[in-house]
Amino acid sequence: MRLRVAAAQLSSGREKEDNLAAALVAIDEAADAGATLVVLPEATMVSFDTSLLPYAETLDGPFAQSLRSAAESREITVVAGMFEPSGDGRVYNTLLATGRGVEAAYRKIHLYDAFGSRESETVAPGHELVDIEVDGVRVGLATCYDLRFPDHFTELARRGAEVFAVPASWGDGPGKQEQWDLLTRARAADGQAFVVAAGQAWRRESVRGPLGMGRSVVVDPTGTVRARLGGRPELLVTDIDTELVKQTRRSVPIL
């Protein structure tokens, strides 16, 4: 099965309306390019550089409904990062997947309690793996720090996922680009599936330092990089063929 996929590298700030407008433009551009799946970054709704709870919305709120309407009107499946109230004073770090008959939500399981950060103080963890179907292809969902947990991806692969959609807000810093490059390739090789990873673009303005670095990427099931962006906001569009997934799994039956 051949799919045209897109990774939209955005630069989300503190203004939800501006972030939504940028997301809608990216969806339009991906659809215009013929993509059937577009992956937007983690925290598309609003940057981590602010208190998240006041911005959080339910899945039937205006932010999600706007993405849903755009996906429906442009006949494209959208995966994008947003925040939902968790009910305990925190939020869920949620991926909304919508469009072309798809409607699902993945709440980030592995929270970023590392490198001095404590995501769990403001974000409640999810507990369930989620996959969707796009034109007959199973797509597993993961978010940013999930990349450090191989079992997340091998389990999705055993469930039939041939593509992993990975929105991220991967903060820049010493060694972080090398880690991102390594982990996106490793998870593709572990799951013998395509990785479509969309990161926040690099931006200096954050008081917490860069909350993105770009380098959105598509990696094939052998761990080979097929396409990669730099640091600025941009759209990556490329074609993938899931026959390579089947060939790789037959040749090296690690799953």
N, C-alpha and C positions, 0 to 999 in steps of 0.2 A: 504494500500500500504506500503510495506517495502522498506526502502532505507538504504544503507550504506553511512554514511556521514563522512567527515573528517574535522578537524580544524588544520591548519598548523601554529604552533607558531614559528615565525621567529624573528630574531634580525637584523632588517634593519639598515644599517649605511649610510654613505655619498657616497659610491661608488655604482652607479646604476648597473654597470655590476655585481658586487658581489651579490647585492640584487636579481637581476634577476636570477643568477645562483642558489641561494638558493631556490628561488621560483620554478624553474624548477625541482630541486631535490625533493621538497615537492610534486609537482604534480605527479611525477613519483612514489614516495612512496605511495601516496594515491591511485593511479590507481593500483599499484601492490597489495595493500591491498583490492582491490575490491570495493572501494568507487565510487559512481556515482556523488557525489558532494564534492568538496573541497573548503573550505573557508580559504583564506589567510588574513593577517592583513590589517588594514588601514596603509597607507604609506609603503606598500610593496616596492614601487618604490624607495623611498629614505626617510631617517629619517627626522622628523620635526626639527632636530638639525642642520639645514642649511637653506640657502635661497632656497625656492622652485621653483621660477620662472625659473631659468636657467635649471632646470631638467625637467620641464613640457614638455609633448608631447601630440600631438593629438591622437585620438583613432585609427588612422591608422599609428602611429609611430612605431619604432622598438620594444619598450617595450611591447606595447599592441599586436603587431603582433607575438612576441615571445610567449606570453602567449596563444594567439589564436591558434598558430600552435601546441603547446604542448597539449592543450585541445583537439584539433581535432585528433592528432595522438594517444593520449592515451584514447580517447573516454570517457572523463570525463568533467563535467561542473565545471568551475573555477570561483570563485568570489574573486577579489583581488583589493587592494587599489592602486591608482596611482594619478597623478596630470596632469590636462590639462590646457593650457592657457585659461584664461577667456576673454581676449580681453580688459580688463580695468587695466592691470598692476598687476592683481592678478592671482590666479589659481583656478580651481575647484578641490575640494577634491572628487575624482570620484571613484566609484566602477565599474570595468569592469566585466561583467558576460558573459562568452563565453564558447562554447562547447556543443556538443550533440544537435545541432539545436538552441541553445540559442545565442543571441547577443543583449546585452542591456547595458546601462550605467546609474547608479544612481549617481547624484551629491548631496553631503551632504547638507541637508536642515538646520539643527540646528548647528550653528557654536559655537565653544568652546570659548565663551567670559565669562569666569568664573575663579575663583581661581587666579585672576591676569593675566590670559592669554587673548589675543585678536586675536583669529584666524581670525576674520573678516577683520583685517588689511591686511592680505596677501591672504585670501581665499574668493572667492565670493560664495554666497549661491546658492544652487539649489532650485527648486520650485516644483518638481513633485515627487510623490511617484512612485516607480517602483517595479513590481513583475515579476517573470519569471516562466517558467514551466520546471520541471526536472522529466522526466519519469511519467508524468501525475500529479505531485504534484506541487501546487503553492508555490513559495518561495518568500517571501517579503524581500526587501533589506533595511538595515539601517546601519549607521556608528557611532560607538563610542558614542558621546555626544547625539545622537538621543535617546539613552536609557533613558534619563531623561524626555522624552515626551511621555506619554502613548498613546495619540491619534494617534501618528504615527503608532503604532502597532495595535491598535484596528481597525483603518481604513484599514490597510493591511489585517487584518483578515476578515473584512466584505467584502473585495474584493475576498476572497477565499483562502488567504495564510494559509497554514498549517505548514509552517516552516519559521522561520526568520533567514536569514544569516546576521551576525553582525560582520564585521571586525572592529578592534579597535586598538588604540594606547593609552591605558588607563594609564596615568602616575601614578607612585607610590607616596605615601605620606601618612600623617596621615589620617586614616579613609578611604583611597581610596579602599583598598581591600574589606572592608566591604560594601562599596557603590556599587562596581562592583558586588559582590555576590548578594546583595539585588536586584539590578536593573535588572540583567539578569533573576533572578527568577520571579520578579514582572512582567516584560514584557511578559514572557511566560504565566503567569497566566492571565494577562489582555487580551492577544490575544488568549488564549487557544490554543497555538501552540508550536511546538518545537523551541527552540532557539539554534542555532549553532554559537557560538561567538568565534572568533579567535583573540587573542591579540598579540601585540608585546611582546617578551620575556623581562625579566628584564635585563638591562645592565647599568653598572655604568659610562661608558665613556662619556656620554652626558654632555656638559657644562650646559645644562638646567636642569640637574637632570634626573632621570630615566623617559624615555618616554614610558615605558611599564612595566608591572609587571608579565606578563604571566597570569595564571589562566584561560586559554581558557577552554570553558565549553559547554556541551550540557545539556539543561534543557528541561524537558517534559512539556506537556500542563497543568499539575497540579502544576507546580512550583518546581518539584522534580529534583534535580541534578542527571543526569544519568552517567556523566563522567566529570572529571576535570583534568587539567594538573597543574604542579607546575610552577616554574619560568623560567626554561631553555628552549632553543629551542627544540621542540619535536612535534610529530604528534599524534593527538588524532583521533582514528577511532572507530566508534560505529554504531550500527544498530538502526533505529527508525521505528516505525509502526504508520502510520497516522490514523489507526483505533482508537487509543487512543484520537486523536483530535476529531473525530466524537463522541466518547463516552462521552468525557468531555463536549462538547458543548451541547449534548442532556441532560446531567445530570444537568448542571448549565448553563442555556441559557442566559448568561449576554450580549451577543453580539446583 
